[in-house]
Amino acid sequence: MDKYLDLIVARLPAWAGDGVETLVVGTQVIAILLAAWLLMRLVRGLLARLARAYALPAMLVVVARRVIALVVYLGALLWSLERMGVSSHVLWTAFTGFATVGAVAFFAAWSVLSNLFCTLLIFITRAFRPGDVVELLETGDKPGFKGRVHDINLVYTTLVETGPDGTLTRLQLPNNLFFQRPLRRWADED
């Protein structure tokens, strides 16, 4: 196709040659986007017919339409970028680079975000409060961590427990641990 474009540009006057390539690429991009839009209208109609004919759940139709739209419009975008001269290797490198950085950041922040969210849940559900005596159970036959709640901060809950020799120790437990194991609240021991 590009050799035909070169032949057309060669036959035009010098003043018209510069803008023709831009005009042709712009027309191709508009045609690609219009074809994607028309394809999605066709898919929407087809999905509506299938939903009526087979009594498909509305949520299934919505999800199918969104997935197909993502594939069609993403394909149209990539094809349009290719027509504008953007290399697919550059796009793939950028995508994989961003995905890798995003995955590393997600895993690095997962523990902290989990604890922050669990702190919010502890306060909303009132699972326990400072001053309560709680026990975090291991299994049915093993004793767990038991102590009086001293403090609840964004990452840890601090329990004060009495050791066998009567000394007080502070135990800091991550807040997400309280949602991974059974929790026992003891009546006040005062």
Secondary structure as GFF3:
##gff-version 3
##sequence-region A 1 190
A	DSSP	alpha_helix	2	11	.	.	.	ID=ss1
A	DSSP	alpha_helix	14	54	.	.	.	ID=ss2
A	DSSP	alpha_helix	58	83	.	.	.	ID=ss3
A	DSSP	alpha_helix	88	125	.	.	.	ID=ss4
A	DSSP	beta_strand	133	136	.	.	.	ID=ss5
A	DSSP	beta_strand	145	152	.	.	.	ID=ss6
A	DSSP	beta_strand	156	162	.	.	.	ID=ss7
A	DSSP	beta_strand	168	174	.	.	.	ID=ss8
A	DSSP	three_ten_helix	175	179	.	.	.	ID=ss9
A	DSSP	beta_strand	183	186	.	.	.	ID=ss10
###
